[in-house]
């Protein structure tokens, strides 16, 4: 089965997704169309990536009978309207994180996917890396005993990236970065809902969050301590501590190629891409595309690795964090 992809968005992340996708066999994945807000942008992207069709509107991807599945790589304030349009045409969707701006809209998209009987997955690429699969395997096998504590932090000095400080563009550290440590903790604790969520931090002058510390308390005296920020450079590591040992993902834990285990360091090298990338280890975006193909082959409507109920839970945790910090976004449901 060769999966025929349509791409919505011609920006940096869509570029990197194509680079990652093309590390997979050509007999399994093929990009047949790209759409952007302007036809010129789509045509330029199509030329770079040798895509046969380019469109100046997202509806055209939805209407293209040769598109089997759609990747949405636009900014997150536009996800809701674009994905709903794809569902109207019964197109399966892999949508970049965060799926939407809040838990209410996330629930609406999940409900729409179920009503239209189509596949939906949030593109939390972290979950599909082999290093993450091995980490989960070792936890399940009891290598570190019962998990009691998780820590994860992510940040970078990105003071010059205007989008991250614009509430109308969905700016802020939690939606852009914090979704990774929250997702990591949610994954490690099996999608269990925290007993309590405590968040503190400070906001930028524009009103979006700039640096945030989050503590999630789980049943059984388990705790996750998480941090994200757009104004500082932390260790960018993740650690899982159990009653018998520790597992550690070194810097850039959200796209890991190494895992530090009680028996030594395991390495998981990436295949080289055919073009330069914008974000470190983007060649690994191909792993999530493999999961989409596997799910569609099995006629699944969601992924067991990134289940929709965990997408919803993460959205609810982020909503709680935003409320505690006093972050208020504009209600913006952009038209296609």
N, C-alpha and C positions, 0 to 999 in steps of 0.2 A: 504493500500500500504506500503510494507516494502522496503525502499530504501537501495540498496546494494552499499556500498561505497568501492572505491579503494583509497588507500593512497599513495601519492608520497612524499617520504621523511621520514626518521626515526629518526629525531632529536627531540629537546625539544618541539617545538610548535606542531608537529604532535602528540607527546605523550599527550600533554595537550588537543588537539582537541579530541582525543579518550576518555579522561576522561570526557570532557564536553558532547560528543556525547552519552556516556553511562548513562548520567542522563536522557536521553529521553527514552521512551518506546522501548523495544526490538522488539515489533511488528511493529515499524515505521522505525527503523534504524538498519542496520547490516553491519559490516565491513567484507569484504570477501577476501581482498588482500592488501598487502603492498609491495612497491618497494623502493629500495634504490640504491645508486651507487655501493654498494657491497652486494652480497647475504648474507654474514655473518651478516651485520647490519640489513638487512630486516628480517632474521630469528630470530635474537635476539628480535627485536621489536615484531614480530609475536607471539613469545612465551610469552612475557610480557602481551600482550593484547588478547591472545587467538584468533588469526587471522588464518584462515585455509591455506591461500596461501601466500607465500613470493617470491619475484622476485628480481633478481640482475640487472634489467634494467627497465626503465620507459615504454619502448615500450610494455612490457609484460602486464602491467596494461591496456594500450590502447587496446591491442588485446584480453583481457579477456572478453568473452561474458557475464559473470555473473556480471560484474561491470556496475551498472546503472549510477553512477556519480563519479567524481574524485575530491579529495581534494589535492591541491598542497601546500605542506608545506616546500618546499626547500628554499634556500637563493634566494633573489630576482633577482640576475643576471641570474639565470637559468629559471625564470618563462616563459619568452617568448618562448623558444624552447620547453619546456615541454608541455605547454598549446597548442601550435600549433600542436604538435604530437597527443594530445588527440582529437583535433578538426578533424584531418584527419580520426579518427575512429568514429567521431560523438558522442563523449562522452561529456556530460555536465560537467562543471568545476566550482568549488569553489576554487579560488586561493588566497593565502595569500597576504596581502598588503606589499609593494606597488605592484600593478599588474605587472608593468614593471619598468625599470630604468628611463624612460622619456616619454614625451607626444607622441612623434612620434611612439614609440613601443606600447604604450597603444592604440593609434588609430588603429595600425595594428592588434592588437589582437581583438579589438571590431569589426573591419571590417571582420576579419576571422570568428568570431562567427556568424555574420549575414550571411555571404556567406555560411557557413555550416549549418545554421539554428539550432544552438545549444545554450543551456543556458550558460551564463557566469555571474559570480558575484565575485566582489572583496571582500575578507573576512575582511571587516572592522567591527569586532565583536561589537564594541561600539554601532553601530546603532540599534542593536537588543535587547539590554537590556530593561527590563520593565521600569526602571527608565527613560531611554531616551524616550520611548514611552509615558510615562506620561508627561514628559517635553514638548514634541511636542504637546500633547493633550491640555495642559494648555495654551500654546502659541496660538494654533488655536482657543481656546475658549475665548481668550482675557483676560485671568486672569491678565496678566501684561501689557495689553495695546499693543501699537505698539512697536515692538522691535527696539531699537536704537543702542545698544552697546553690543558687545560680547567680553569676554576675556577668554583665555584658555592657560594654560602653562603645560608643561610636561618636566621632566628631571630626571636624576639620575647620580650619580657619577659612571661611568662605564669605568674608565681609563684603567682597566686591561682586557677589552674585545677586543681582537686584531681585530676581524672582523669589529668592528665599526670604526676603523681607517684605514682600508685597502680599497683604492679606487677600487681595482680589485674585492673586495667582496661586493661592493655597500655600503661601510661604510658611516658614517655621521649621524648627528642628525635629519636632515629633513626627509630623506627617512625612517629611523627607527622609529622616534618618532613624528616628526613634522607633519606627515600625519594625526595624530589624531586631533590636534587643527585646522588644515586647513579643515579637513573633518567636524569638529563640526561647524565651522563658515559657511561652504558651506551648510550644512544641515539646520541650523537655518535660513539662508537667502534664503532658497528655491531653491538652485542651481543657483542663480543669479550670473552673472559674475561681479567681482569687477571692479569699475571704475579705480582704481589704486592699485598697489602692491608695497610696499616699504619694503625692507629687509636690515638688517645690522647685523653684527656679526663678529666672528673671526673663523679662520680655524686652524686645527691641523697642525703639521709639515708635515703630509702626504698629505695635500691638501684637506682633507674632512672637512665639516663644523662641528664645535664643539659646538658653542652656537649661536643661531640666534633669532633675534626679527623681527616680521613681522607685518605690518599694512596693512589691507585691507579696502579700502574705497568703500562703496556701494552707489547706488542712494538713495536719500531721506535723506541725511546727516546721514547715518548709518556707523558704524565703527566696525571693529574687530581688537583687539590687541592680538597677539599670540606670544608664546615663546617656544623654545625647546632647550635642551642641554644635552650633554653626560658627562659634567664635573661639574655639580652642581645639587642640589636637591631643586627645587622650591616648591610651595604649591601644584602643580598638581591638581588644581581646575579649574572649568569652571563656568562662570557667564554670565547670560543673563539678561540685564537690559531693561525694557520697560518703557513706559510713565506712567504706573500705579503700577509698582512693579518689583521685582527681583526674578529670579529662580537661584538656585546654586546647582551645583554638587560638593560635597566635594572631598577630595583627591582620586586620581586615577579615574578621571572623565571618562576615556575611558572604564572603566569596573565598572560602578556605582551600588551600592546597596542602596543608599540613595538619596533623592532629597529634598532640602530645598525650601519650597514654602511659599508664603505669609500667608498661613493658618497653617503652621507647617511642620515638617519633616516627609516625607513618607519613609518607609523602604521596600526593596524588597530583602529578603534573598535568597541566592542560595541553591540549593540542594547539599548535600555533594558528593564528587567524590569517586570512588572506589579505587583510587591510589593517592599518593602524587603528587602535581603539581609543575611545574617550575615557573609559573608566577601567581601572585595574581589574584584570581577570575576566573581562567581558566575554572571552572565548567560552567561559562556563555557562553563558546564557543558553547554549545548546542543550544543556541537561533538562531545563524546563520544557523545551520544545519536544524532547524525547518523551517526557511524561505525558504531554498533551496527545501525542500520536498514539502512545500506548493506551490511554484512556479511550480515545475515539475508536481504536481498533476493537476494544472490549465493550463498546457502546455504553460506557460510563458517562454520567452527567456531571461528575465532579471527581477530583483527585483524592485518593486516600492519604497522600502525603501532604497535600494542602487542602484539607476539607473546608467546605463553605462555613460550617459551624465555627471553625477556628478563625476564619476570616472575619466573621461576625463578632466573635469574642474580642479579637484584637481591636476592632473598630470601637467596641463598647469601652474597652480599657482606655483607648486614646481619647474618647469623648470625656471620660471621667478626669483624665489628666488635664485636658483643655479647660474643663470647667473649674478645676481647682486652681489653675494658673490664671484664669480670667481672660483666656483667649476667645475672641468672638470673630467668626468669619462671616463675610457677606454671604447671604443666601444667593447662590449663583448656579443656575442650571443652564449652562450655555447651550444655545441652539447650534445645530450642525450647519 
